[in-house]
Amino acid sequence: MADQSPATSPSSGAATGPGRSFGGVVDAYDRGRPSYPREAAAWLAGTEACTVLEVGAGTGKLTAVLAGLGHDVHATEPDPALLAVLKRDLPDIPVSESPAEDLPLPDGSVDVVVAAQSVHWFDHERALPEIARVLRPGGRLALVWNVTDTRIPWVRRLGALLGTQEHQDEPAAPVVTSPHFGFVEEASFKHWQVVDRESIRDLALSRSNIATLAEPERAEKVAEVVAFYDDYGRGMDGMQLPYVARCFRATVVRDDASSGSAGADEEPEGARDPMTDTISDGTDTDMLLIDFR
């Protein structure tokens, strides 16, 4: 999934508007969308094999990279058309047709939950607690967005035609403000997608703002994008479209209600003073430590 702000159903929380437009252009979506760099996937899920749940997995662009790193991946996707392509191309990956707001896994069952180009479609008030529920203590939520590198003038011009919805200033803001997750780390990885005169049509059609247009307007927009490619002048050599994979990760927070008792890392009373390695009794002579996150 990708692109704009979610349109949600009050009863389900699942996307019902542009977020569910990709099934109608599934072949173009699968051919036109870029993959993700291996280095980014390793930063998101780690290099040691672990259990990974990917939510909003689409046609499996990131799923394949995560599996290639040796992780035990389970993929969920609410759109049956996208999920069918994932199942066709990655038949060994366990899959579920389900939204992020209703995950078909037991409590504390996965090490990492990953969302690629999709978390902005979620009903955050429902999805983030649900993601926290399936994570093991110490597990983390990891997010990634492919964004075009608009520092380059011709990329900015292409973005004016395709749309730049993925260029959000604070894409991980719902996680930053969520009580279910701790400090959010960020990293970026550059990569390129080779686009030719045919695949740039698919790239255009895979954008929700174009996929949802009426047929005449959609054909006109695709023609504009192809004309841009022709003016670019690379012909059969194609263009190398530069991307930055913006990655975020945060560790799940367990409170007393969810854990039932103090965990191995939790102090039974007070707070440990990192300068003296002693337990504070809360008196006014103790150092007050405040997290301004």
Steps between C-alpha positions, in 0.01 A plus 500: 500500500607865467443865439225711658319545829264215592128487447361271765179319568361582846423135564817335381775760504625357171567723203203530268602793277827562311679251725303218341549623142808289431316174444349646183847567357679207663714401200619856444561534874713187510703592191531871566576532870866493613635242743697583816877481555632201691685733738174670593327167567793392719475823702124456540494134604860426595755263354435213740211276396181582689121487467369789291139600437456729200174696500363656183744288301351582158643276228803408712767749394654518848383151596741342252794702634421410862471130413829524310667614822394174665212632710187296572247730334120500525330749267158659543317709239130599496472527120443152349630601155833617638522200728443263207811636327704462818385139537581431133852641520585390856313173549701401809404810700206456741237765425176633645236720339463737793546867591745644751207571732418129540810282487449121499791424736514430873635738760877538515566276202736700273832679539447773241198652326584675172284731289629612160328799338181420688470622859342831395199299379439348845252606764779581744283494811422135432802379304781614731362325811436191287858505371628545856288203608665251262855617576713317754655702784791687345351461153475793264289666237689596183374728223635591157401736219660522157511870407645645182812712543355839413831682540544421128307744274366245249377281789306797637342550158402135481356526851280788389342258252487185714420662835719520808269369771773279646708807585367545852699716741436271798378166363559319831318763709222261615766267645694787659190607693375148575524376862560150366848569361820660620754724332480496118830459316540605137737401218504555122632288214545617140414276206386523139224358282563458127189624320441468124227627270269209588561470873450872557138443394471237772662731753243769418205260514618365836448837669170525684438858385521378138342155546184660640447737206227436246636323192532807271683704764718203594601442135580869464720499811688188390558659158650805672738278696606309186557830319723608787697178458537558125629851565748356747676352196633167627291277274555128554776566755238615748532746784646428842244639740671576834325408824568535869362223721403684820502250786372524857497256790379507861488244782167397646420630847353260756308648791398319818150430368622329187786307654325393822816542707831678490721362226864400525617851407254688722585634844249404772493845661633843421728578208864407456741792504729446198781702667519289817325178389279515808124493545333835572248510783332806352613753766579858408875434536496269201578606144183542293534345155245603238461360150398789275416272207 
